[in-house]
Amino acid sequence: MNDIIVKRYVVGSLSVNAFIIGCPDTKEAFVVDPAGSENMLMNEIQNMGLKLMAIVNTHGHPDHTSGNKKMKELSNAPCYMHKDDDTLFRSPEAVAMFRTWGFDSFPPADKYLKEGSPLKVGKLTFDVLHTPGHSPGSVCLYGHGIVITGDTLFVGAVGRADLPGGSFETLMKSIKEKLLVLPDETVVLPGHDYGDAPTSTIKKEKQTNPYIVQYCS
């Protein structure tokens, strides 16, 4: 992966994996799920000589979006999210629920992530894979030998499906049709470190993830 910069940081009260993804040639970058420690993330970006071009959310749950406002203030970069989650999780009902969890609402997305419209930053291109199930607008980003899976797929586990808009059947369908078809050597970068390692591969998950073995065989 010499054509890409990938840095992982564990941030926020629920230990979210935030990723800084950079283009070595153009020095342009995007950040995925900056859910806390926003000043630290910006310092890291600047120390690497990168310019933040986009704030990207894998989905709209507040533990992944709680840093959007501050990151936008620090960088003036636009926020990206799938329309389904941007709409659902900024509803009055969702905002009220998230406040009981201790999270404020997030600002509206500036741009929508959509399958078929790749995310391009510098010379980097990531396919947007719409993977509903954990939430209606969950997405994964695939390119340059990695797939950023948010809360759709973890190391040895899958995302919960009991929150508003979730569906276990839909989640497993998304994993089977969108993720398991990727090359075996693709490195999986999940939204939380719930497994025995912070990363995995599609091949390993096919072989050892109990949910995939049971429901996707």
N, C-alpha and C positions, 0 to 999 in steps of 0.2 A: 504494500500500500504506500509506495513512495510518492504517489501522485496526490496524496491527501494527508491532512493533519487531523488526527482524532484524539481528543482529550476528554476524559471522563471525570466528573466531580460529583460527589454525593452532597446534596443540598436539601434544605428545608426540614420541617418537623417530621415528615414521613419518609425521609431518606430517599429522595428521588435521584436517579441518575441523570444529571444534566450533561450534555455533550457540546463541546466546541468543535465544529467541523470547519477546517480551513483549506484554502487552495494555496499551495506553496508558491505557485507562479505569480498569481495576481495579488496575494495577501488579503483576499476577501474571505469572509467567514460568515457562518450562521451559528446560532446557538439553539439547542433543542431543550425544551422544558426547563427554563431557568427558574426554578421554584424556590429560590432563596439564595443568600450570599451573593446578591447581584453586584455589589461593589467588587468583591473578590473576582467574580467572573469577568467583569470589565477590565480589571487590572491584569488578569491572565491574558485576555485578548490583546490588550495593548502591549504587554511585555513580550508577546510573541510577534509583535509587529503587524498584527492583523487589524482589519477594519470590519466591524460588524455590519452586515448588510440585511440580516433578517433574524427575527425571533420566531421560532417554529414550535408549535405544540403538536404532540402526537395525539392529544385528545383534550377535552375541555374540563376534566376534573380539576378541582381547585389546588390539589397538591402539586399539579403540574403547571398550573397557570399563574400561581400566586406571585411570581416574579415579573410577569409581563409588564405591568405598569412602570415599575422602577427601571427595568432594563430599557424600556422605550424612552424614559426620561433621560437616562444616561447616554444613550446611543443615537436616539432619533431614528432607529431602525423600525421598519414596519413589522407588525405581528401577522403571522400566518396560522390558519386553523381551517379545518373542514367546516363547511357551512352548517352541517347538521348539529355539530356540537356548539358552534358559536350561537346558534339560535336557541337550542334546548337549554343550555346551561347559563344563559343570561336572562332566562324567564324569571318573573318575580318569585315563583315557587322554588326554583333552583337556587336563586340568590338567598332566599330565606333559609333553605336547608343548609347551604354551605356556611352561612353565618353561625349556625348552631355548631358547626364543626370548627369554628374559629378562623374562617377564611372570608376575605372580602371578595366582591365580584371582580372580574377581570374586564379590561377595556375591550370594546368590540374589535374583531379582527379587521385589519386593513386590507388583507388579501385572503382569498380562500384557496386552500389546498384542494385539488381535484384530480382524481385518477385520470390519466391520459394527458395531464399537463405537468411535465416534469418541473421540479424545483432546480433552478440553475443559479449558482453563485460562483463567480469567477469562471474557472474552467471545469468546475464540478457540476455534474448532472445527476440528480436522484429521481428515480421513478417514484411517484406517489401511489401507494397501494392502499385503497380504501378497505379497511378490515373491521367492519362493524361487529359488535358482539359485546365487548367490554363497555363500549358506548356507541351510539349510532354513528358518530363521526370520527371514530378512531382511524388513524392512518399509520402505515409503516413507510419508511423511506429506504429505498434500495438503490445502491450504486457503489462502484469502486470496491467491490468485494465485501461490503458490509450491508446489514439491514438493521435499521434502528426500529425497534418493535414496540416502544412505549409499554403499555400494560396489556398488549395483546398476547405476547409470548414472553415468558420468563425462562430462565435456565431451570429445566426440570418441572416447570409448572406453566399455567396459563392465567390470564387475568380473571378477576371475579366478574360475575355476570348478574349480580343481584341488585345493582344500583339502577336508578331510573334510565330507561332506554336500553338496558342490557338484556342479552339473550345468550344462554350457553350454546344452544344449537347453532345460532348465527355465528358465534365466536369460533366454534370448531370448524364450521364451514369456511370461514375466512382463513383460518390457519391452513386448512387442507388445500384450498384452492389458490391462495395468494402467497403463502410462505413456503410450504413444503415442496412447491414446484421450482423454487430457486436452486441454484447450484449447491451441491452438498457442502462445498468448502466455504460457502458464505458465512461470515462471522456475524453472530447474533449479538446485538447490543440492546439489552432490555431496559425498561424504565425503572426497575428496582433490582437490587441484588438479593434475590430470595433463594438462590441455589447454592451449590458448592463452589461456584466460581462466578466472577462478575460477567463473563462472556461465555459463549458457546459457539457451536456451528449448527447449521441446518442438519447435517448428517448425524451429529450427536443427539440432537433433539428427536430426530426420527427414531433413533435406536433406543433412547433411554428415557425420554419424557413420558411418564405414565399416562398422561391425558392423550398424547398423540398415539401411543401404542394401543390404547383401548378404543379410542373414538375415530382414529383416522386410518386404521389399517384396512 
